């Protein structure tokens, strides 16, 4: 029975979507962890802004941008710019 289910295209599509959501949630958490490690006071803003990012490509770019940020102000600017992407 399980083997028949695995052969269905819809099953593969659902499985792939679940995997992508898991990766997305992990990347969102990584962004929040990066921000909190350097600027704990920005945690609420990071959680709010990152929750709205659904694109894996945007999350990857965000990780790079935040890793290059040199100040709290720059980090805050990057987080606030996520609202402009929507």
RAMOQUI-V798673 format. One record per residue. RES is the residue in one small letter. PSI is psi as a letter, one per 40 degrees, with the letter a starting at -180 (NA if undefined). Layout:
res & psi
RES & PSI
RES & PSI
//
This chain:
res & psi
x & d
x & d
x & d
x & d
x & d
x & d
x & e
x & h
x & d
x & d
x & d
x & d
x & d
x & d
x & d
x & d
x & d
x & d
x & d
x & d
x & d
x & d
x & d
x & d
x & d
x & d
x & d
x & d
x & d
x & d
x & d
x & d
x & d
x & d
x & d
x & d
x & d
x & d
x & g
x & d
x & e
x & e
x & d
x & d
x & d
x & d
x & d
x & d
x & d
x & d
x & d
x & e
x & h
x & e
x & h
x & d
x & d
x & d
x & d
x & d
x & d
x & d
x & d
x & d
x & d
x & d
x & d
x & e
x & h
x & e
x & i
x & d
x & d
x & d
x & d
x & d
x & d
x & d
x & d
x & d
x & e
x & d
x & d
x & d
x & d
x & NA
//
